[in-house]
Amino acid sequence: MEHDLSDRRFDLILERLDRIADELAKTNKRLDNDENFLRLTKELATLNESLQALAYAALGQQAPQVRRRRSA
């Protein structure tokens, strides 16, 4: 009887370890996605700065001219 009880406990421990491993895998996947998202936002910020620099370079020495609508 003692042998059966320890086998049952062992099986329960294995089941718990499997659930913990599954949760760790999910957490790692989320962390990887977060890291990828952070890299993407940094790349977008760099791209935005580059596009702004190109836009100002295209303007040359002249400041941009903005037309405003007159409210009637």
C-alpha positions in Angstrom: 0.0 0.0 0.0 2.9 2.4 0.8 4.4 1.7 -2.6 1.1 2.6 -4.4 0.7 5.9 -2.5 4.2 7.0 -3.4 3.6 6.2 -7.1 0.4 8.3 -6.9 2.3 11.2 -5.3 5.0 10.9 -8.0 2.4 11.1 -10.7 0.8 14.1 -9.1 4.2 15.8 -8.9 4.9 15.1 -12.5 1.5 16.5 -13.5 2.2 19.7 -11.6 5.7 20.0 -13.1 4.1 19.6 -16.6 1.7 22.4 -15.9 4.5 24.6 -14.5 6.5 23.9 -17.7 3.6 24.9 -19.9 3.1 28.1 -18.0 6.8 28.9 -18.3 6.7 28.3 -22.0 3.7 30.7 -22.3 5.5 33.3 -20.3 8.7 33.0 -22.3 6.7 33.4 -25.5 5.0 36.5 -24.2 8.4 38.0 -23.2 9.8 37.2 -26.6 6.9 39.1 -28.2 7.4 42.0 -25.8 11.0 42.2 -26.8 10.1 42.1 -30.5 7.6 44.8 -29.9 10.1 47.0 -28.2 12.6 46.5 -31.1 9.8 47.4 -33.6 8.9 50.6 -31.8 12.6 51.7 -31.7 12.9 51.0 -35.4 9.8 53.0 -36.1 11.1 55.9 -34.0 14.4 55.9 -36.0 12.4 55.7 -39.3 10.3 58.6 -38.2 13.4 60.7 -37.4 15.0 59.8 -40.8 11.8 60.8 -42.6 11.7 64.1 -40.8 15.3 64.8 -41.7 14.6 63.9 -45.3 11.6 66.2 -45.4 13.6 69.1 -44.0 16.4 68.4 -46.4 14.0 68.5 -49.3 12.8 71.9 -48.2 16.4 73.3 -48.4 16.9 76.7 -46.9 13.3 77.7 -47.3 10.9 77.3 -44.4 7.7 75.4 -45.0 4.8 77.5 -46.2 1.5 76.6 -44.5 -1.8 77.9 -45.9 -4.5 78.4 -43.4 -8.2 78.6 -44.3 -9.9 81.7 -43.4 -13.0 81.2 -41.3 -15.9 83.1 -42.7 
